[in-house]
Amino acid sequence: MKLWSGRFAQETDPRVESFTESISFDVRLARHDVRGSQAHATMLAKVGLLTEQERDQIVNELNAILARIENGDLELSPSLEDVHMHIESALIEKLGDVGRKLHTGRSRNDQVATDMKLFTREAIEHIDRLLQDAQCALVDRTERDVDVILPGYTHLQRAMPVMAGHYWLAYCEKFQRDRDRLSDCLRRVNVSPLGCAALAGTSLPIDRDYTTELLGFSEPAANSLDVSSDRDYQIEFVSALALIATHLSGWAEEWILWFSTEFGFLKLPDAYTTGSSIMPQKRNPDVLELIRGKSARVMASVSQLLLLVKNLPMAYNRDLQEDKLALFDAYDTIAACLELVPDIISGAELQVDRIRERLDEGFLDATALMEYLIKRGVPMRSGHGIVGRLVAECEQRGCRLSDLTLAEFQAASDRVDETVFDVLGPDNAVAALQSYGSGGRAAVAEQTQRWKQQLSES
């Protein structure tokens, strides 16, 4: 069915209708389409292309149509292709020629672009709020675990001790970079395509600045030809989502390890674990595993969009209908993951006794000992070698660095005196950390206050 054109002599093949429809997934744009159409109608009345009465009829009926869609009362048909034609068809059915005037000075090309920018702008704001919720949960954990020391790892090998709050705040930093990327992306999203029409603009006296203002965009797009093909903002948004997915996946992987019997660092809330169909003792971290797994879908969406646009000539091509599937799925997936994150963070319990009883393993104080030697005039590389030999000796004897005698330390370096024991052991090693941004107690307390203030203001 070709309701809007007299060009064709034949009806569309039903198989083509099914193949080309997008109403099955773009119906979620109905609210944005109505908002854009109402702004367009308001502008048409302002410039004299609609009467005020016609504007009011259109605006009011669009509200009624949206209510029908949201209530499931408007029949959705593949023959009408997309949400835009469903809404326009329902408008014409109710208002006749008045409804037919709505599309004056507008193409589906800029209409689609406007709807998608309105959707993406809202999606960015939603993801930003969810990231902030996750940051707040992390800062709360920092204060809750204020006295807990964790082993820090590199290469999944024990490296240096850090305050637990240092770990929580590390994810605050990652999520803040995610929020900053979204904020930067928003600048390019918030440019209005409406009024660019099919590709070359229009000869009608429309007012693009007015629709820009009505829809809350920062400025109108400056090139009508660019607008109908531009999907950069979608790729940028989904790329930002892919980085969020990367951070969530890394966090989930760590907690899956921490939850294992081998680590035993963490107990997850029952509400976020599942059982086994055959092994009654199991508590599986399925939610974290799915967060880790779903990240692949978000990352794949970036490739999907890049591949979609890489060969397209300028202006609109029907290929671009497929952009929504990738963007919607990436957004929905990240939103679903982030909805769960704050409660998982808040509900998990560090197994403090288990962590503490093994904290002396792995020579977490070795770097503190090396820096002790540096402070006493030993060149860094020489100190590195001295401590490495002491660690090797302790491994052979099955003891800790702090178990060595003062005489043994002095045999390794004549710069050592009894104060060496003030830096040995994880508590002392953490206490020695003092640089800005470090994992020491004072530095973490400083960063916690900074984050509390920053989040209260955002």
TORDRENTOR-921567 format. One record per residue (C-alpha): residue number from 0; x, y, z. Coordinates in Angstrom, 3 decimals. Example, Ala and Ser with C-alpha at 12.3 -4.5 7.8 and 13.67 -1.06 7.14 Angstrom:
2
[titi 0 [12.300 -4.500 7.800]],
[titi 1 [13.670 -1.060 7.140]],
***
This chain:
458
[titi 0 [0.000 0.000 0.000]],
[titi 1 [1.419 3.375 -1.037]],
[titi 2 [-0.763 5.901 0.737]],
[titi 3 [1.466 8.906 0.133]],
[titi 4 [2.305 8.536 -3.558]],
[titi 5 [0.461 8.475 -6.867]],
[titi 6 [3.572 7.351 -8.700]],
[titi 7 [2.948 3.598 -8.611]],
[titi 8 [0.495 1.584 -10.679]],
[titi 9 [0.815 -1.639 -8.650]],
[titi 10 [0.229 -2.426 -5.007]],
[titi 11 [3.287 -3.454 -3.014]],
[titi 12 [3.945 -7.195 -2.846]],
[titi 13 [2.965 -8.371 0.677]],
[titi 14 [6.360 -10.023 1.013]],
[titi 15 [8.002 -6.667 0.339]],
[titi 16 [5.775 -5.047 2.944]],
[titi 17 [6.954 -7.606 5.475]],
[titi 18 [10.575 -7.271 4.375]],
[titi 19 [10.677 -3.479 4.522]],
[titi 20 [8.586 -2.785 7.618]],
[titi 21 [10.168 -1.290 10.711]],
[titi 22 [7.062 -0.707 12.826]],
[titi 23 [7.886 -3.862 14.789]],
[titi 24 [10.829 -2.055 16.379]],
[titi 25 [10.484 1.680 15.708]],
[titi 26 [7.085 1.946 17.416]],
[titi 27 [9.089 2.853 20.510]],
[titi 28 [9.804 6.181 18.798]],
[titi 29 [6.112 7.143 18.867]],
[titi 30 [6.474 9.640 21.716]],
[titi 31 [9.425 11.321 20.042]],
[titi 32 [7.694 11.351 16.663]],
[titi 33 [4.638 13.031 18.155]],
[titi 34 [6.790 15.602 19.920]],
[titi 35 [8.674 16.425 16.728]],
[titi 36 [5.451 16.615 14.729]],
[titi 37 [3.834 18.915 17.250]],
[titi 38 [6.837 21.241 17.109]],
[titi 39 [6.696 21.150 13.312]],
[titi 40 [2.969 21.951 13.290]],
[titi 41 [3.503 24.796 15.754]],
[titi 42 [6.183 26.241 13.478]],
[titi 43 [3.997 25.878 10.369]],
[titi 44 [1.310 27.945 12.100]],
[titi 45 [3.863 30.560 13.125]],
[titi 46 [4.980 31.086 9.503]],
[titi 47 [1.419 30.991 8.126]],
[titi 48 [1.430 27.547 6.491]],
[titi 49 [-1.209 26.358 8.980]],
[titi 50 [-3.919 28.283 10.750]],
[titi 51 [-3.894 28.336 14.537]],
[titi 52 [-7.057 26.229 14.511]],
[titi 53 [-5.414 23.642 12.249]],
[titi 54 [-2.356 23.614 14.503]],
[titi 55 [-4.479 22.984 17.569]],
[titi 56 [-6.405 20.205 15.811]],
[titi 57 [-3.174 18.498 14.800]],
[titi 58 [-1.488 18.880 18.206]],
[titi 59 [-4.518 17.571 20.077]],
[titi 60 [-5.091 14.643 17.738]],
[titi 61 [-1.420 13.666 17.908]],
[titi 62 [-1.810 13.412 21.680]],
[titi 63 [-4.809 11.170 21.201]],
[titi 64 [-2.946 8.980 18.701]],
[titi 65 [0.002 8.617 21.075]],
[titi 66 [-2.364 7.528 23.835]],
[titi 67 [-3.847 4.912 21.489]],
[titi 68 [-0.388 3.580 20.670]],
[titi 69 [0.688 3.435 24.320]],
[titi 70 [-2.566 1.698 25.281]],
[titi 71 [-2.235 -0.793 22.428]],
[titi 72 [-5.392 0.507 20.763]],
[titi 73 [-3.851 1.468 17.404]],
[titi 74 [-3.511 -1.430 15.006]],
[titi 75 [0.030 -1.789 13.686]],
[titi 76 [0.281 -2.941 10.073]],
[titi 77 [3.372 -3.770 7.969]],
[titi 78 [1.623 -2.069 5.041]],
[titi 79 [2.240 1.289 6.731]],
[titi 80 [5.936 0.453 7.189]],
[titi 81 [6.956 2.547 10.157]],
[titi 82 [5.800 4.536 13.154]],
[titi 83 [5.831 7.789 11.177]],
[titi 84 [3.330 6.557 8.583]],
[titi 85 [1.124 4.961 11.230]],
[titi 86 [0.829 8.257 13.062]],
[titi 87 [0.301 10.295 9.894]],
[titi 88 [-2.253 7.816 8.562]],
[titi 89 [-4.216 7.924 11.821]],
[titi 90 [-4.061 11.723 11.746]],
[titi 91 [-5.381 11.893 8.184]],
[titi 92 [-8.106 9.372 8.984]],
[titi 93 [-9.318 11.681 11.764]],
[titi 94 [-8.655 15.153 10.305]],
[titi 95 [-8.673 14.641 6.546]],
[titi 96 [-6.967 17.440 4.624]],
[titi 97 [-5.848 19.145 7.826]],
[titi 98 [-3.893 16.007 8.674]],
[titi 99 [-2.419 15.925 5.184]],
[titi 100 [-0.873 19.359 5.792]],
[titi 101 [1.375 18.208 8.657]],
[titi 102 [4.132 16.917 6.395]],
[titi 103 [4.509 20.295 4.680]],
[titi 104 [8.192 21.259 4.438]],
[titi 105 [9.308 17.981 5.967]],
[titi 106 [10.574 14.605 4.740]],
[titi 107 [10.644 11.272 6.504]],
[titi 108 [14.402 11.623 6.243]],
[titi 109 [14.647 14.569 8.630]],
[titi 110 [11.682 13.242 10.602]],
[titi 111 [13.508 9.962 11.296]],
[titi 112 [16.707 11.822 12.142]],
[titi 113 [14.839 14.108 14.540]],
[titi 114 [13.118 11.211 16.286]],
[titi 115 [16.371 9.327 16.671]],
[titi 116 [18.180 12.348 18.060]],
[titi 117 [15.390 12.944 20.574]],
[titi 118 [15.568 9.270 21.556]],
[titi 119 [19.364 9.263 21.813]],
[titi 120 [19.411 12.446 23.854]],
[titi 121 [17.000 10.904 26.333]],
[titi 122 [18.952 7.638 26.345]],
[titi 123 [22.185 9.479 27.165]],
[titi 124 [20.523 11.228 30.091]],
[titi 125 [19.146 7.911 31.369]],
[titi 126 [22.477 6.075 31.151]],
[titi 127 [24.198 9.012 32.858]],
[titi 128 [21.783 8.768 35.802]],
[titi 129 [22.361 5.017 36.076]],
[titi 130 [26.130 5.508 36.069]],
[titi 131 [25.780 8.101 38.810]],
[titi 132 [23.736 5.609 40.865]],
[titi 133 [26.558 3.088 40.484]],
[titi 134 [29.109 5.700 41.569]],
[titi 135 [27.057 6.551 44.651]],
[titi 136 [26.924 2.868 45.611]],
[titi 137 [30.713 2.644 45.224]],
[titi 138 [31.321 5.704 47.401]],
[titi 139 [28.986 4.277 50.055]],
[titi 140 [31.069 1.081 50.017]],
[titi 141 [34.227 3.152 50.456]],
[titi 142 [32.945 4.516 53.757]],
[titi 143 [31.535 1.153 54.810]],
[titi 144 [34.840 -0.667 54.191]],
[titi 145 [37.021 2.137 55.492]],
[titi 146 [39.374 -0.153 57.471]],
[titi 147 [39.603 -3.039 55.014]],
[titi 148 [42.873 -3.710 53.188]],
[titi 149 [42.845 -5.670 49.937]],
[titi 150 [45.659 -7.264 47.971]],
[titi 151 [46.164 -5.372 44.735]],
[titi 152 [46.998 -7.414 41.656]],
[titi 153 [48.880 -7.031 38.425]],
[titi 154 [48.933 -9.943 35.959]],
[titi 155 [46.522 -11.545 38.473]],
[titi 156 [49.522 -11.881 40.810]],
[titi 157 [49.627 -10.254 44.222]],
[titi 158 [51.421 -6.924 43.957]],
[titi 159 [50.801 -4.287 46.654]],
[titi 160 [48.187 -3.755 49.368]],
[titi 161 [45.568 -1.026 48.971]],
[titi 162 [42.646 0.207 50.995]],
[titi 163 [39.374 -1.331 49.821]],
[titi 164 [38.099 2.154 49.135]],
[titi 165 [40.835 2.603 46.564]],
[titi 166 [39.346 -0.281 44.598]],
[titi 167 [35.798 1.108 44.803]],
[titi 168 [36.937 4.569 43.730]],
[titi 169 [38.845 3.139 40.769]],
[titi 170 [35.474 2.183 39.276]],
[titi 171 [34.116 5.622 40.120]],
[titi 172 [36.863 7.000 37.898]],
[titi 173 [36.035 4.609 35.061]],
[titi 174 [32.335 5.424 35.239]],
[titi 175 [33.121 9.146 35.333]],
[titi 176 [35.068 8.852 32.098]],
[titi 177 [32.020 7.077 30.682]],
[titi 178 [29.821 9.948 31.819]],
[titi 179 [32.224 12.492 30.348]],
[titi 180 [32.140 10.692 26.988]],
[titi 181 [28.348 10.696 27.043]],
[titi 182 [28.316 14.401 27.864]],
[titi 183 [30.637 15.133 24.973]],
[titi 184 [28.553 12.977 22.630]],
[titi 185 [25.455 14.895 23.716]],
[titi 186 [26.848 18.078 22.165]],
[titi 187 [26.697 16.492 18.717]],
[titi 188 [23.398 14.755 19.341]],
[titi 189 [21.774 18.004 20.390]],
[titi 190 [21.787 19.533 16.888]],
[titi 191 [18.411 19.689 15.157]],
[titi 192 [17.900 17.979 11.772]],
[titi 193 [14.268 19.095 11.492]],
[titi 194 [13.583 21.213 8.430]],
[titi 195 [16.379 19.816 6.295]],
[titi 196 [13.684 17.832 4.467]],
[titi 197 [14.754 15.073 2.072]],
[titi 198 [18.285 16.313 1.379]],
[titi 199 [18.213 19.861 -0.072]],
[titi 200 [15.960 21.762 2.294]],
[titi 201 [12.743 23.414 1.110]],
[titi 202 [11.539 26.514 -0.728]],
[titi 203 [8.804 27.005 1.870]],
[titi 204 [9.311 29.752 4.495]],
[titi 205 [9.902 27.445 7.465]],
[titi 206 [11.624 28.611 10.678]],
[titi 207 [14.232 26.063 11.734]],
[titi 208 [15.443 28.167 14.635]],
[titi 209 [11.946 28.015 16.102]],
[titi 210 [11.642 24.223 15.934]],
[titi 211 [15.161 23.979 17.344]],
[titi 212 [14.020 26.023 20.330]],
[titi 213 [10.769 24.105 20.749]],
[titi 214 [12.570 20.752 20.834]],
[titi 215 [15.341 21.908 23.143]],
[titi 216 [18.153 21.454 20.637]],
[titi 217 [21.173 23.744 20.873]],
[titi 218 [21.268 24.732 17.198]],
[titi 219 [19.937 23.688 13.762]],
[titi 220 [22.142 21.505 11.578]],
[titi 221 [23.934 23.650 9.011]],
[titi 222 [23.940 21.317 5.989]],
[titi 223 [20.768 19.615 4.797]],
[titi 224 [22.641 17.094 2.645]],
[titi 225 [24.720 15.916 5.597]],
[titi 226 [21.725 15.520 7.905]],
[titi 227 [19.929 12.776 6.000]],
[titi 228 [23.000 10.513 5.994]],
[titi 229 [24.554 11.431 9.343]],
[titi 230 [24.674 8.559 11.808]],
[titi 231 [27.955 9.602 13.417]],
[titi 232 [26.223 10.466 16.671]],
[titi 233 [24.747 6.976 16.889]],
[titi 234 [28.124 5.335 16.354]],
[titi 235 [29.633 7.651 18.927]],
[titi 236 [26.898 6.880 21.467]],
[titi 237 [27.094 3.134 20.959]],
[titi 238 [30.897 3.319 21.163]],
[titi 239 [30.514 5.010 24.537]],
[titi 240 [28.129 2.243 25.556]],
[titi 241 [30.704 -0.335 24.452]],
[titi 242 [33.270 1.208 26.796]],
[titi 243 [30.729 1.086 29.619]],
[titi 244 [30.201 -2.576 28.742]],
[titi 245 [33.965 -3.112 28.890]],
[titi 246 [34.134 -1.627 32.384]],
[titi 247 [31.141 -3.643 33.568]],
[titi 248 [32.570 -6.824 32.111]],
[titi 249 [35.926 -6.312 33.837]],
[titi 250 [34.184 -5.612 37.145]],
[titi 251 [31.986 -8.687 36.741]],
[titi 252 [35.007 -10.869 35.948]],
[titi 253 [36.834 -9.728 39.086]],
[titi 254 [33.831 -10.362 41.286]],
[titi 255 [33.247 -13.783 39.730]],
[titi 256 [36.823 -14.639 40.720]],
[titi 257 [36.423 -13.107 44.173]],
[titi 258 [33.208 -15.116 44.692]],
[titi 259 [34.948 -18.408 43.899]],
[titi 260 [36.053 -20.773 46.666]],
[titi 261 [39.642 -20.303 45.526]],
[titi 262 [39.521 -16.576 46.317]],
[titi 263 [36.736 -16.464 48.869]],
[titi 264 [36.886 -12.650 49.055]],
[titi 265 [33.230 -11.932 48.422]],
[titi 266 [29.752 -13.158 49.233]],
[titi 267 [27.100 -12.128 46.715]],
[titi 268 [23.473 -11.487 47.730]],
[titi 269 [21.216 -14.498 47.215]],
[titi 270 [18.934 -12.323 45.091]],
[titi 271 [21.690 -12.047 42.467]],
[titi 272 [22.841 -15.660 42.366]],
[titi 273 [21.195 -18.857 41.131]],
[titi 274 [21.377 -22.565 41.897]],
[titi 275 [22.288 -25.651 39.943]],
[titi 276 [19.791 -28.068 38.414]],
[titi 277 [21.765 -31.022 39.752]],
[titi 278 [24.280 -29.831 42.379]],
[titi 279 [22.387 -28.661 45.475]],
[titi 280 [25.343 -26.867 47.070]],
[titi 281 [25.927 -24.428 44.211]],
[titi 282 [25.506 -20.655 44.308]],
[titi 283 [26.349 -19.428 40.833]],
[titi 284 [27.175 -15.789 39.947]],
[titi 285 [24.882 -15.951 36.918]],
[titi 286 [23.961 -12.257 36.940]],
[titi 287 [27.612 -11.218 36.834]],
[titi 288 [28.313 -13.810 34.164]],
[titi 289 [25.484 -12.435 32.049]],
[titi 290 [26.722 -8.863 32.502]],
[titi 291 [30.079 -10.114 31.267]],
[titi 292 [28.417 -11.985 28.414]],
[titi 293 [26.015 -9.239 27.350]],
[titi 294 [28.947 -6.871 26.895]],
[titi 295 [29.701 -8.748 23.672]],
[titi 296 [26.353 -7.690 22.197]],
[titi 297 [27.050 -4.034 22.904]],
[titi 298 [30.527 -4.207 21.408]],
[titi 299 [29.137 -5.956 18.336]],
[titi 300 [26.652 -3.113 17.852]],
[titi 301 [29.536 -0.723 17.192]],
[titi 302 [30.761 -2.921 14.338]],
[titi 303 [27.207 -3.325 13.071]],
[titi 304 [26.743 0.439 12.747]],
[titi 305 [30.173 1.067 11.256]],
[titi 306 [29.645 -1.640 8.654]],
[titi 307 [26.167 -0.293 7.932]],
[titi 308 [27.384 3.157 6.914]],
[titi 309 [30.848 2.488 5.507]],
[titi 310 [29.815 2.247 1.815]],
[titi 311 [26.777 4.505 1.677]],
[titi 312 [26.696 7.416 -0.773]],
[titi 313 [25.604 10.821 0.472]],
[titi 314 [22.028 11.446 1.664]],
[titi 315 [19.457 8.907 2.772]],
[titi 316 [19.600 5.228 1.837]],
[titi 317 [17.167 2.631 3.096]],
[titi 318 [20.036 0.715 4.679]],
[titi 319 [19.847 3.272 7.470]],
[titi 320 [16.583 1.770 8.673]],
[titi 321 [18.771 -0.914 10.264]],
[titi 322 [20.547 1.575 12.540]],
[titi 323 [17.794 1.437 15.129]],
[titi 324 [18.206 -2.271 15.815]],
[titi 325 [21.840 -1.857 16.835]],
[titi 326 [21.307 1.306 18.867]],
[titi 327 [18.183 0.076 20.645]],
[titi 328 [19.799 -3.230 21.577]],
[titi 329 [23.018 -1.641 22.847]],
[titi 330 [21.096 0.898 24.901]],
[titi 331 [18.624 -1.622 26.316]],
[titi 332 [21.420 -4.022 27.231]],
[titi 333 [23.540 -1.454 29.065]],
[titi 334 [20.512 0.021 30.830]],
[titi 335 [19.440 -3.437 32.025]],
[titi 336 [22.938 -4.159 33.351]],
[titi 337 [23.305 -0.806 35.083]],
[titi 338 [19.893 -1.138 36.740]],
[titi 339 [21.289 -4.093 38.721]],
[titi 340 [24.760 -2.792 39.487]],
[titi 341 [24.081 -0.527 42.519]],
[titi 342 [22.179 -3.221 44.416]],
[titi 343 [24.841 -5.843 43.687]],
[titi 344 [27.554 -3.469 44.888]],
[titi 345 [25.618 -2.531 48.014]],
[titi 346 [24.497 -6.065 48.854]],
[titi 347 [27.818 -7.873 48.425]],
[titi 348 [29.824 -8.633 51.560]],
[titi 349 [33.597 -8.647 51.679]],
[titi 350 [34.806 -11.701 53.579]],
[titi 351 [37.096 -9.615 55.744]],
[titi 352 [38.425 -12.436 57.924]],
[titi 353 [39.254 -14.585 54.914]],
[titi 354 [40.988 -11.661 53.199]],
[titi 355 [42.870 -10.734 56.349]],
[titi 356 [44.167 -14.212 57.116]],
[titi 357 [45.833 -14.423 53.703]],
[titi 358 [46.993 -10.823 53.437]],
[titi 359 [50.558 -11.730 54.370]],
[titi 360 [50.822 -14.030 51.365]],
[titi 361 [52.521 -12.811 48.203]],
[titi 362 [55.022 -10.349 49.732]],
[titi 363 [52.730 -7.340 49.354]],
[titi 364 [55.222 -5.289 51.374]],
[titi 365 [58.176 -5.898 49.037]],
[titi 366 [57.777 -2.576 47.214]],
[titi 367 [57.487 -0.734 50.534]],
[titi 368 [60.773 -2.316 51.606]],
[titi 369 [62.442 -1.271 48.349]],
[titi 370 [61.238 2.311 48.779]],
[titi 371 [62.497 2.253 52.367]],
[titi 372 [65.957 1.496 50.981]],
[titi 373 [65.619 4.255 48.375]],
[titi 374 [64.820 6.760 51.122]],
[titi 375 [68.034 5.699 52.840]],
[titi 376 [70.166 6.384 49.793]],
[titi 377 [70.157 3.058 47.981]],
[titi 378 [69.744 3.455 44.182]],
[titi 379 [66.365 2.178 42.998]],
[titi 380 [67.710 -0.645 40.835]],
[titi 381 [70.074 -1.771 43.581]],
[titi 382 [67.217 -1.740 46.096]],
[titi 383 [65.083 -3.717 43.659]],
[titi 384 [67.780 -6.396 43.461]],
[titi 385 [68.293 -6.512 47.247]],
[titi 386 [64.590 -7.015 47.959]],
[titi 387 [64.282 -9.551 45.146]],
[titi 388 [67.012 -11.668 46.746]],
[titi 389 [65.384 -11.387 50.161]],
[titi 390 [62.032 -12.487 48.716]],
[titi 391 [63.708 -15.478 47.063]],
[titi 392 [65.266 -16.428 50.393]],
[titi 393 [61.911 -16.116 52.182]],
[titi 394 [60.253 -18.314 49.558]],
[titi 395 [62.869 -21.015 50.160]],
[titi 396 [62.350 -20.837 53.914]],
[titi 397 [58.562 -20.438 53.733]],
[titi 398 [58.507 -17.220 55.749]],
[titi 399 [57.530 -13.575 55.373]],
[titi 400 [59.829 -10.591 54.977]],
[titi 401 [58.801 -9.445 58.437]],
[titi 402 [60.064 -12.784 59.832]],
[titi 403 [63.647 -11.982 58.887]],
[titi 404 [65.947 -10.682 61.614]],
[titi 405 [67.530 -7.265 61.664]],
[titi 406 [70.909 -8.935 61.183]],
[titi 407 [69.650 -10.631 58.016]],
[titi 408 [68.409 -7.320 56.645]],
[titi 409 [71.708 -5.644 57.502]],
[titi 410 [73.601 -8.431 55.799]],
[titi 411 [71.683 -7.549 52.638]],
[titi 412 [72.248 -3.783 53.041]],
[titi 413 [74.200 -1.742 55.561]],
[titi 414 [71.628 1.088 55.189]],
[titi 415 [69.040 -0.840 57.209]],
[titi 416 [68.320 -0.306 60.914]],
[titi 417 [65.497 -1.317 63.264]],
[titi 418 [63.076 1.118 61.554]],
[titi 419 [62.792 -1.375 58.677]],
[titi 420 [60.065 -3.180 60.589]],
[titi 421 [57.934 -0.014 60.431]],
[titi 422 [57.307 -0.606 56.712]],
[titi 423 [56.894 -4.388 56.775]],
[titi 424 [53.519 -6.126 56.723]],
[titi 425 [50.500 -5.029 54.700]],
[titi 426 [49.259 -2.529 57.291]],
[titi 427 [52.574 -0.718 57.390]],
[titi 428 [52.969 -0.916 53.619]],
[titi 429 [49.590 0.745 53.113]],
[titi 430 [50.351 3.347 55.766]],
[titi 431 [53.518 4.289 53.877]],
[titi 432 [51.580 5.171 50.701]],
[titi 433 [51.207 8.945 50.532]],
[titi 434 [51.261 10.164 46.923]],
[titi 435 [48.204 11.886 45.476]],
[titi 436 [45.779 9.279 44.125]],
[titi 437 [47.479 6.400 45.925]],
[titi 438 [45.857 3.501 47.770]],
[titi 439 [46.923 4.700 51.218]],
[titi 440 [44.451 5.566 53.959]],
[titi 441 [44.858 9.356 53.859]],
[titi 442 [44.785 9.549 50.066]],
[titi 443 [41.664 7.373 49.870]],
[titi 444 [39.925 9.460 52.530]],
[titi 445 [40.727 12.595 50.539]],
[titi 446 [39.387 11.105 47.307]],
[titi 447 [36.260 9.816 49.059]],
[titi 448 [35.378 13.330 50.193]],
[titi 449 [36.040 14.658 46.713]],
[titi 450 [33.706 12.074 45.210]],
[titi 451 [30.971 12.717 47.771]],
[titi 452 [31.023 16.406 46.938]],
[titi 453 [31.230 15.830 43.181]],
[titi 454 [28.308 13.408 43.139]],
[titi 455 [26.166 15.641 45.338]],
[titi 456 [26.629 18.442 42.807]],
[titi 457 [26.040 16.430 39.623]],
***
